[in-house]
Amino acid sequence: MGRRNKELPLLENIEITGVANEGKAIAKVNDMVIFTQFVVPGDVVDLQITRKKNSYMEGRVTKIHKYSDHRCEAFCSHYGVCGGCKWQILPYEDQLKAKQDQVYNNLLRIGKVELPEISPILGSEKIVRYRNKLEFTFSNKKWLTYEQVASGVSFDNMNALGFHIPGMFDKVLDIEKCYLQDEVCDQIRDCIKEYAKNNNLPFYDIRNQEGFLRTIVVRTSSTGEIMLTVVFFHEDKEKREGLLNHLIKEFPQITSLIYVINSKCNDTITDQETLVFKGRDHIFEEMEGLKFKIGPKSFYQTNSEQAYELYKVARKFANLTGNELVYDLYTGTGTIACFVSKQAKKVIGIEYVPEAIEDAKVNAINNNIDNTLFFAGDMKNILTNDFIAEHGKPDVIITDPPRDGMHPDVVDTILAAEPKRIVYVSCNPATQARDLNLLDVKYRVTAVQPVDMFPHTHHVENVVALELR
């Protein structure tokens, strides 16, 4: 006879005392830490424990007895379901404090390096509609909320165009209104849903891998341009052209209408052909008089205004005089490389995505920049001692890696090259702290500047300046 699982307790009248990583909230009972969601410090709640470990527990809020004085009303009707903007019930000033503390704690506990005083975080002027890119997924089996299920109502239309439910690859919440991007994003999404309904276009079945409409990506820019990429699971010229022509008619302001036929198991289009249906194969972003070409596969910071603030910090920390050879690692479309080029003797950018490097080269040409070189390939394979011997020892390295941080081989190569200064831009202070610990053998941290790129989320960018000991 199998052993029965022990029933987990319901804890009553528990006060929430803090916030934690991943947008979670914290309570403590008898020195045991409990993680939960969608509440703020000062709330008094009942918690149904859902998971119990030796050092912590996880719980779901079943009732709120008292609301905290430090609580805002959620502005989004999807709050608590879609998984985004978890901190929208936390005043923005408190969000910034939590992010400042997150940076400090990560650098101190994981990095274990000597730190200067950390500069106050740079908040975002826009706290809604600040993103320039969103991706939405089609599904023929939309996620029903607990309230919808409990209502007993039968839903005839189960199509959804929206965001994946966290941790569930095949569950999609139908989005009615999203406050992350310009309102035109909502209008385009609603138009596509209405056209698909009226013309019987099948939404994708994620689990069974069948259907027609798969994903859309909407990109907007500070220059007023719009790129829409529509991804179909298979080709059906009549249906595809019907939808795309309808979008042209309804949204003449779309400057780049692109489609992709993706029959793979996963949604990524980095290895897929992108085909232009109308307009250009790119849009332009502008920053300090520089214009940057953004293609459907290009990486560009998703908060344009805050990207400018971030890059100004990176340039300041680089402390360039005009005589330096700069390596810009994980250069993307060459934005940082071009941004600092006027203050440097030469800038070499390296990036994994070939299409991004081609855009970087075009960006340099379009901005009359002639002191940059760009290389495509895996960073650990490109940035080697032989590469440095051929192209020159860098005086300054600017690195902006993905969330996983830098590969140990890349760190070793940087240590061997011994640039005078390193500027480390990170979207994940935890992996940044790990890499700072590895660099500590030769470098000391001289400045730290957090930047908030993503209001209402726990995510934070951080820029660290290091100097050779």
N, C-alpha and C positions, 0 to 999 in steps of 0.2 A: 504494500500500500504506500503510495507516494506521500511525502511530507507536505502538509498544507502550509501555504504561505501565511506568515503572521500578519494579521490585520494591522494596517498602519493607522496611527491615531489622528484625531481631529483636535487641533490645539485652538483654544478659544481666547479672545481678547488679547491678542499678541500685538505689541507695538512695533512698527517698522522703524528701524534705527539708522539705516544708511543705504547707499547705492553701491553697486559692484559692477564688474565687467559684464559685457554683453547685455547691458540695459537691465540687469536684474536688481532687485531690492533685497535688503538683508534684515533679518530679525535674529534675536538671540534668546534661547530658552535654556536655562541651566548650563550656560557656557557652550551650548551647541549652536553653531551657526545654521540658519535656515535661509535658503535662497528661494525667492518667489518673483513674480512679475506683475506689472501694471498697477503698482502702488508706489507711494513716496514716503520718505521719512516723516513720522508723525501720525500716519494712518494707524488705526487700531482695527485689527481684522481677525477673522477665524481662518485658520490654515489647515486644509486637509493634506497631510503628508503623503506624498506620492513616491518618494524615494528616500531610503535611509542608509547612510554609510557610517563608518566609524567616526569620521571627523566632521560630517555635515549632513544636512537633510535638504530635500527640496519639497516645496509645498505649493498647493493651488489655493488661491483666495476663494472662499465660499461665501463670505459675508464681510461687509465693512461696517463696523460699529461707529467709528468716528473718523471724519475726514480731517486730514492735516491742514493747518493754516498755510502750509507751503505746498499747495496743490492748485493746479490750473485745470480748467475744463478742457477735455479733449476736443480739438477742433475738427477732427476727422471721424466720419461715421464708421470707418473700418478699424478704428483704434481697438487694439486688443485681440484682433483676429489675424490681420495680414502679416503681423510680425515686424513691420517697419515703424519708425518714429515712436519707439517705446517710451521715450522720455517727454512726450508732448504734454503730459500732466505735471511735469516738473518745470518751475519757472526757469527761463533761459539763464538767468544769473546763477542759479543752482546747478544747472547743467554744466556751465563753464567751470565752476568750482570742482565738480566731480571729475571733469576731464583733466583739469590741472593736477588734482590729486592722483589720478590714474597714471599720468606721466611720471610724477615724482616717485610713486610707489614702485613702478616697474623699473625705473632706472636705478633706484636704491636697492631693491630686493633682488632683482635679477642681474642687473649690471654690476652691482657691488663696486662701483667706481666712485672716485672723488668727484663731487659735483659742485659747480658754482651755484649761485642763487638762480633759480629758474624764473625766467621772465613771465609776467602775467600773460595768460593765453589771449590770443587775438580772436575776438568773437566775430561772427559773421553779421554783416549789416542786414542781409536778408535771412530770415529764419523760416520762411515758406517760399515755395516756387524758386528755389535756388539751384536746382539741378539742371544740367543741359542735356542729360541723356537718361532715358528709361526704357526698359525692355518689358514687354508684356507677353504672356503665354496664352495660347488658345487651348481650351479643354472642353470635351463634350460631357464631362462629369464634374460639374462645379462643386466646390466645397460648400456644404450647408453649415451654418452656424448652429450652436447648441439651441438657440432660441427658435430657429427655423425648424429644426428636427423636433423639438418639443411641441411646436404648434400643431403638428400632425397634418399640416397642409401638404398637398401633393403638387409638386412643381412640374409643369409640362415642359418648360424649356430649361434644360440642364446645361446649356452652353455657358462658358465663362471666358472672358478675356481679362486677365489680370495677373496677380502675383502668386507664386508658389507659396503654399503654407509651409512655414519653417519645418524642416526635417522630413517633409513628405514630397517626394519627387513627382508624384502623380496627382497631387491635390492642388487645385488652383482656385483662388478666391476671385469672384467676379468684382471688378473695381468699378464703382459708379463715379467717384470723384477722387482725384489724388492731388494733394497740395504740394507735391515735390517739384513739379515742373510747370512751365507756362500753361495757361488754360487751353491753348491750342492743342495740347497733348490730349486732354480730356475730349475735346471736340473730334479729333481724328479717331480716337479709340471708339467713341460712341457711333460715329459715322460708319466705321467698318462693321461693328456689331449689327447695326440696323440693316446695312446692305446685305450682309451674310444671311441674316434671318429672312429677308424678303426674297433672296435668290437661292435659298437652300444650299449654301456653301457649307460643307461639313467641317466642324471644328475637329481638331486633332484629338485622337484617343491616345494618350501618353503611354498607357500600359500596353495596349494592343498594337501600338504603332500603325495607326491607320487614320485616314482623314485627309483634309486638304489644307486648311489654314493652320499654321504652326506657331509662329511668333511674329511680333513687330518690334522694331526699335525706332524710337523717335529721338532725334537729336536737334537741339536748337542752339543758336549762337548769339553772342552779344552784338553781332552785326545784323541780326534780324533774319538770318537764313534758317531754313528748316530742311532736315534730311529725314526721310522716312524709308526704312528698309522693311519690306514685307517678305517673310519667309514662308514658302509653301512646301508641303511634304512631297508632292509630286507635281509634274507639269500637266496642266490642263489649260491650253492656250486661251480657249474661249472664256472660261471662268476667270482666269488670271487677268486677262486684258479687260474684261468687264469691270472687275473691282478696281484695277489701277486707273482706268479711264474715268471711273466715277470719282475717285479721289482727286484726280487732276481738275475735274469740273468743280468739285466742292471746295477744294483748297488750292487755288491758283498760286498762293504764296509759297507752296512747297517748291524749293529750288533744286532739290535732289531726291528723285523718286527711284528707288532701287529695289530689285527683287532677287531672291535666292531660291533655288530648288535644293532643299536639303532632305535627302532620304536616309541619312545616317540615324543611328540610335540616339545620339545626343544632339543638343540644340546649338552647339558652338558652330560658328560660320567661319572661323579663322582659316579653315582648309577648304572653304567652298568658294565657287566663282560668284562674284557679285555683278549683276547685270543692270545697266542703267535703262530705265524705262522713259524717264523724262529729266531734262536738265543735266547738271554736271554729276560727276562721280564723287564730288566732295563739297563741303561747305568751308567757310573761312571763319576762324576766330581771331580776334584782334586784342593785342596787349601792348601798351606803351608804344604805339606806332608800328608794331610788328604784326604781320598777318601770318596766321598759321593754317595750313591746309589740313583739314580733318576728313579722312575717308571713313567708310563704313566699318573698317576693322581697326581704325586708329585708336590709340589710347590718348585721352586728354582729360585733365582733371575735371571732374563732373560739376564743380562749383567754380564757374569762370571768374567771378569777382574775387573769391578767396584765393584762387590759384595765383592771381596777381600779387596778393599780399604774401603768399607762401614763397613765390619766386623772388620777391624783393628781399625777404629774410635770407634766403639761400645766397643771393648775390652779395648781400652785406657781410655774411659770415665768411664768404670766400675771400674777401678783402683783396680784390685784384687791383693791380697797378698798371696793367697793360703789357707786362713782360712775361706773363706766366703761360705755361702749357697746361691746359686744363683737360682732364678726362671727365666726361659726363657719362656715368654708368647708368644703364636702364633708361636711356634717353627718350624713349617713346618716339614722338614725331619731332624731336629736337627742340622742344620748347625752351627748356632751361639752357641748352647749348646756345641757341640763338639769343636768348635773353641776356646771357653774360658775355657774348662774343665781343662786344664793343670794348669791354674792359680787359680783354685777354689778348695774348699774342696769338694763340691758336687753341681751338677746342676740338677734341676728338670724342664723338658720341658712339656708344655701343648699345645695341638693342636686339632682342630676340626675334621680333616680328619683322620679316623682310619688307612687308608693305609699309610699316611705320617708318622704316629707314628710308624708303623711297620718298615718302612724304617729307621726312626731315631734310633730305637733299633739296627737294623742291622748295621747302620753306626757306632754306638758306639762300637759294637763287632768287626767289621772289623778294626777299628783303635785302638783296645786294650785299650779302655776307659772304666773304671769300676766305675766311680763316677757319673754316670748319671741315672736318672729315667725319664720315659716318660709316659704321661697319655693322653688319647683321650677323647674328649667330648667338649660340648659347654663351652666356657671359663667362662661365668657367673655362670654356674652350677658346674663346677669343682673347680674353685678358690673361695673357701668360707672360712669363719673363721674356720670351722671344719676341712677343708683340711689343713690349715696352722697349726692348733693345732696338727694334726696328723703327719705332715711331717716336721714341724719346721718353725720358723719365718725366712723369708729371710733377709739376710744382703744387698743383691743387687737384684733388679728386672730389667731385660732387657725385653722390650716389643716391638713387631714389628707387630702391628695390621693391618688388611686390611684397605682399603681406608676410611671406615666409622668410623674408630677410635675405641676406647674402649667403651664398654657398661657402663652406669653409675654405675651398680652394681659392675663391675670389678674395677672401680676407687675407689668406697667406700671401697672395700676389701683391696686395696693397701694402702689407707689412714689409715685403721685400723691396718694393719700389720706394718706400719712405718719402711720400710727398710731404711738403711742409705743413699743409693743412688738408683736412678732410671735412666736407660738409655732408652730413648724413640726414637725408630727408626720409621720413618713414610714415607709413599709414598704420603701423602696428608697433607701439612703444615696447611691447614685450620682446619681439624678435630684435628690435633695435637695441634694446638693453643687452640681450645675449651677445650681439655682435660687438657692442662697445666693450664688453668684458674681454673679448678676444683681442680687440685693438689696444686694450689698456697697457699691454706690455711695452708699447712704444709711444702711445698717444695719451694726452690728457684732455679732458673735456673742458672747454673754455666758455661755452655759452649754450643755453638751451631755450628754445622758443616754441611752445605749443601753438598750434593754429587750428581753430575749429572750422572744418570744411563741411560738416554734416550735422546741423542743428537737429535736435530731438532724437538723436541716436547716441550710442556710447562711443562711436568712432571718433578718433582724434588724430590729426597729423602732428608730427613733432620734428623740429629741425635742431640738430646738434652740431656745434662747431668743435673740431678737435685740432690740436697742434702737436707737432712732433716734439717729444720730450728732449 
